[in-house]
Amino acid sequence: CGESLLEMLQTEFADLTATPTLNELLRHGLIRVNGKPVSCLEDAETLRLKNMDVISRIVHWHEPPIHLPTERIHVQKIPLPSKVMTPKKGGESSLDDGETTEQFLYVCNKPSTVPVHPAGPYLSNSLTILVEAQEGLPPKTLIPCHRIDRVTSGMVICCTDAQVARLIQSTIDQGSVSGRVRKQYLAKVKGRFPSMEGDECTALPSCTDLAQWKWMPSGKDDDTVPLLQVDAPIETVDPANGIRRITPKGKPSTSQFRVLEYDAPTDTSVISCIPVTGRSHQLRVHLQWLGHSIVDDVQYAPMGNDATADTDGNGPRTASGCPSSSTAGLDEMLESIQSAKSVGTTTCTTTNRATTSSLSSSSPLLACISSADQESASQVCPACTKGPSFAFTAAQLLQGGHSICLHAYRYSLTLGSRSSSSSKKNKDKNQDDSTMVATEDGDSNERMYTVDLSVDLPSWASHLQV
């Protein structure tokens, strides 16, 4: 309270820090307080905000394109054990011995280029919104229990119950400490990845006090290929662009890798990746340090010539199967913008959506935005006036760096808690669907429910037996 409208706008919204841009929005009456337009910078500077003031902005909205390799996103509806309830205080998983409503996990195989939830310029072109529409769920009911990068494909676990979401989130967040989560990713990397100690085909970096690697047994009797473990701390060095690096100030990070296949003609390897800890971009950074960057990952390696030839008449594609050309996505947006101008902003395509594009002509929200307001919003829209390349990044326009060969393949979640006296009475009853193990102090038992989840293999690894 007491802050000026101008100060609030320039502090909270990065795109409004430039005075000319803000002045244009005010001149067109597109910024309003309690429904009344604020028409100039002087008024915005003198207007002091009070508690419960409502600030609104009319925006001509466009969304960057996404690539969906199939018509439907593959979603598995997995029932949770009936006894699983909410996390206890401190985040420990909790089980209940009474009858509960059956809950489900929605295990989604997210395509690369698709963000997990609405953020930045993405709204309708996000996983949660797409799956809600596909599965017939009410809007804003699908909750992602964790996230993976937009450029990464594979498993995203969602649910529609806030208590279940907290349980899964707490289990995943504490997985590296409690050992109750095991994740497996697949990656296609550059070069021949080493398969065993003494493998001279690939040179590994020298170990230092900061970053080390070592060979570890696989832990499986029928698997003789060892794991290559990397221990190197990771720090976010460029928060604005999400760039991470190995630095002394970084958080401890551990990853394990195992080669599955080497392809000599392309000089690439498909490997299994286990992020023991869960730092953002951890696998990408550790593989870059090893000298085996992920194919198509321009953020942590030079782009190189990763796009394959145009074999199907649909243009060149990246190794991960997405379109890759200097105009990929751009031409679609230009066509959509032109279409919107010719028929009005209530028309939309999959790659271009105005603020009111998803609303019917009888919508109360649309009714409060006049045609003059819509026209004014389009006149100051960067995508309409200066072009999509000004409004969006190359990666958002599918021009490179929008998809990498990294796939979240399998999660194993162990849910459980210490047994109460009442649960011990029902131990025999629940023996079939739970596993009894000793706790660390050894004076009580813990009932554990393991939920194993997996999604389909990506196209570049579909021939493998993983």
N, C-alpha and C positions, 0 to 999 in steps of 0.2 A: 504494500500500500504506500502511496505517496510518490512512487516512481513515475516518471513521465512516460507517456506512450512511446515517444521516440526512443528513449533509452532502452525500454523493454524490447522493442522490435529489433534494434541493432545489436542487442546483447544476446537475445535468444535465437535469432534466425540469421544464419550465415549469409544467405542470399540477399539480405536486406541491409547489410553493412554499408554498401555503396549508396551514397546519398542520391545520385541521379536515378537509380533504380527505384528506391523508396519514393522519391518525389513523383515519379510517373504513376506508381500505384495509387498514391494519395490523390493525384490530379484526376484520375479516372474514377475515384470514389470506390476503390476496391478494398479498402481497409476500413472497418467499422467498429465502433464501440457501442454496445447495447443496441445494435441495429442501425445506428446513425453514422453516415460516412464522415470521415475526417479528411478534409480536402487539401491540406497543405502542411509543409514541414513545421511552420510556426505554430499551427494549432496542435500538431502532434507533440511539440516540445512543451507547450504550456498545459496540455491536458494531463492532469494527475489521476492516476488510477486508484480506484477504491476497491475494497473487498467486494467480491461477487460481480465485478464488471465482466462482461463477455466481449472478447475481442474476436472478430471474424475477418477472414480474408477470402475473397473470391478468386479462384485460380482456374485457369484454362489448363486442364490436366492431361498430360501425355505419359504413357508408360513405355519403357524400353521393351523391345521384343524379347521373347524367350523361345527356346527350341524344345518342343515335345516330340520325341522320337516315335511315340505311339499315340493313338487317339485317346487312350485312357492311361492314367497313372496307376501302376499296380499297387493295390492296397490290400493288406491282410488284416482281417478283424480277429484278433487273438484274445480269447477269454482269459482273464486273470484267475488264479486260484481263489476260491470263494472266501478264504480266510484272510486274504491280504487286505489290510486297512491302511491307515495313514501313518506317516512317520511320527515317532515319539519326539519329545523335546531333545534337542541336540542332533536331530537328523537320523537317529537309528530307525530302521524299518520296524513296523509294528504289525502284529498279527492279532486277529480277533477270533474268539472261539464261538461267537454267536453267528446267527444267519445274517448274511449281508446281501445287498442287491448285486447281481452279477455285473462286473465291470469289464470293459474291453480296452485293449490297446489297438490303435490303428497304426500298423507298421507299413510305412509308405516307402516306396522305392523312388526317391526323388531324382529327377533328371538334372544333370548339370545345366547351368544358366538360370535355374529357378531358385529364388530365395526362399528360405523356410517360411517366413512370415512377412507381412507388409512392413516395409522400411524404405526410407529414402524415396526414390521415384517409383517404387513398386507397390502396387495395391492388389488389384485383381490378378495380376500375373505373379502370384506367390503360392507356395505349396498349400498352406492352410486354406486359403480362399478357393483354390481349384478343387481340392479334395472335398471341402464342404459341399460345393455345387455338384460334384460327381457322385458323392455318396448320399445326397439328399439330407444333409445335416443342416440344422438351423444356422444362420450366419453368426460368426464370432463365437462358436462353441468348441471348435477344435483347438486343443492346447498342445503346442509342441513341448515335449519333455526335455529336449536338448536341441542343439543346432549343429549343422555342418555348413561349410562354406558354400556360397552360391555356385562357385566353379566346380565343386565336388559333387559326385553323384552318390546314390545309395541310400542306406537306411536312415529314416527319421521316425522316431517313435512319438506318437501323439495319443491323446485321449480326450474324452469329453467331460471328465470329472476332475475338479480342482484338487481333491484329496489324493486321488491316484496320481495326478501330475506331480504333486509334492513328494509322494513316495518315490516315484521313478527319478525325479530330479535329484533328490537327496542321495539316492543310491548311486547314481552316476557321478555326482559331484564328489562323493567320498570314496569312489571306487578304487583310486590309486592307493588310498590309505587302508581301507578295509579289505581289499582284495575281493569285493563282491561284484565287480564288473570286469568283464574281459571283452575287449573290442578287437575285431580283426578287420583290417582294411586290405584292399588289393591296390597295387600301383604298377603302372608301366613306366619304367625309368630308362634313362639313356645309358648305353654301355653294357658291358657284361658284368653283372653283379656277382661278387665272390660267393662261392658256395661252401667253402670250408677253409679252415686254418691252413696257411701255406699255399693257398691258391695264388699263383703268380700271374694269372691272366689279367688281374685288375689291381692297380695300385691304390691302397687306402691312405688317407692322410695320416700324418704323424700325430700320435697322442700328445697332448699337452696337459698342463694343470687345469686348463679351462675345459677342454673337450677330450673325451676318451672313447675308444671302442674296444670291445672284447668279444670273444666267442663264448657262447653259452650252449649247453645241451638243450635239445628241443623239448625234453621232458616227456616224450612219447616213445614207447618201446619200439614201435614199428616205423619210426622216422629217424633216419640217420643223418639228415641234413641239419647242421647246427644253426643256431640263431646268432646273428650279429647284433650285439647290443651297443647302443650309443647313449652316453651320458654327457649332456651338454646343456648348460642353462640358457634359457631363451628370454629375451626382453623385447618389449614393443618399443622400437626406436623411432617410429613415425606413426603416431596414433591416427593422424588425419587420413593416411593412406593404408593403415593396417599392416605396416611392414615390421616383421620380427627379425631379430638377429641373435646369434650366440654372443653373449657378452658376460663379463664378470658380475654385472648387476642383475642378470637374468634369474628367473625362477628355475629351480632344479627340474630337469626334464629327462625322461628315459624312454627310448624307443627300441623295439626289437624287430629285426628284418630277416627274412628267409627267402632265398631264391626259389621260384617255381619253374621258370622256363627262360631260356635265352634264345633269341631269334637273331641269327647271324646276318641275314640279308638287311635287316633294318637296324642292327646293332642296338637292340633294346632288350630289356629283361622284364618279365612279370614277377613281382615279388609279393609276399605276404608281409603285412605291417601290423605290429601290435603296439599301440601307444600306451605304455605302462602308466605314464602320467597323462594329463589331458590339457596341455597347453594349446592355445590357438596356433595353427600353422606348424605344429610341432613336427609332424612327419615331413612336411615340405622343407623345413629348415634343416633338419638332420640329414635328409637325403642330399640336399644341396652341399652340406659340409663333407659328406662322404664322396662327393664327385659323381653322383648318380641322380641328377635332378629329374623330377617327374616330367614326362613328355607333355608338351604344350603349356608348361607352367612358366609364363613369361615374367611373373613377379619374382621368381627365385632362380631364374636361369635365362640365358639368351633364348630368343624364340626359335632360331634355327629353322630348318625346313621340315616342320612336323606335319603340315597338311598333306593329305593324300590326293591323288589325282581325281579329276572329275570323271568317275566311271559310270555314273547313273544319270547324267544329264542335269543333276541338281546343283552343280557347282562343286568346287573343292571342299573337302571336309577335314577337320582335325582328326588326330588319331583316336580321340574319344567319340567321334561320330557326329560332331556338330558342324554346321556350316562354317566355313572359314574363307572369307574373301574380303577385299577392301570395301565392298559395298554391302556385305551381308547385314541384313537388318535395317540398313540405312534406306534402301530403296522402298522397303515396306513402310517405313515410317513416313517417308515423303509422300507416298501414295495415300496413306491414311490421313495425313494432314490435309491434303488436297481434297479428299473425299469429305472430310469434316467441314471444310469451308464451303463446299458446294451444297451440302444438305443440312448444315446446322450442327451445333455442338452436341446434340443429343444422339448423333450417330457415332458408332465406335467400331473398331476392329480389335483383334487380339493384341495388336502392338501399339494401339493409340487410343487412349481413353480420356475424354474430358471429364471435369469434375462431375458433371450431370449426366454422363453417358450411360450409366447403369440405372438411371431412374426413368420411370414411365412419365408420359406427358401429364398425367394426373397427379403426380407425386407432390405433396405439400412443400417439400424442400425445393423442387424444381420451380414451383409456382412463385416462390419468394425471390427467385433470381430472374430478373427481366431479360428480354432479348437484348436490350441495350447494355446490361451488365455483362452478358455473355460476349457481346461484340467487343466491349472494352477490355475484357480479360484476354481475348485473343490478340488484341492489338499490342499488348505488352508481354505476350507469351514468347519466351526466348526460342522455343522450338519452332513456332510459326513465323516469327520475324527474322530470325538469324539462322535457322536450320537446326536439325537434330544434332549435328556434330558439335554445335555450340552448347547445347543443353545437356548432352550426355557424353560419357566417356566412350572410348573405342571398345572397351570390353562390354559395356552395356548395349552397344549397337552390334555386338557379335562380330567385331572386326579383329579379334585377337585377344587372348587372355581371358576369354569368357568360359572356357571349359578345359579341365585338365584330366589326365588319366589317373584319378584317385577315386576309389569307390569304397564306401562304408558297407561292408559285406555282412558281418555277423556280430551280434551282441549276445552275451550271456549275463543275465542279471540274477543275482542271488538275493532273495528277499527273506528276512527272518528277524526274530527277536528272541530275547530270553523268555523261557516258558514261565508263566505264573503257576501258582498251585492248581488253579482250575484247569489250565491247559495240560498239566501233567496227568490229571485224572483222565483226560481224553487222549493220552498218548497213543494207546493201541488203536483207537478209533481213527486217528489221523496218520497212522504209520504208512498207509499206502501212498499218500500224496505229499509226504514230507520226509526229509532226511535228518536224523538226529546226529548232532555232532557236539563235542565238548567245547565249552567256552574256555577262554584263556585262564580264568581262575580255577576252572575244573570243578566248581562246586554247584553248578547247575547245567541244565541242558539248553540247547538252542534248536528250534525247529527252522529248517531252511527250505525255501521253495526256490528252485532254479528255473528260470524262464529262458529258454534258448530261442533266439530269433535270428532269421537270416532273410535276405532278399535275393533276387536273381543276379547272376553274374553279369558284368558289363559285356558289351559286344566284343571288346578287345581281349577278354579272358573267358568267353563263353565255351571255348573248346577244352578248358582245363577241368580236371577232377580235383577240387579243392577240399 
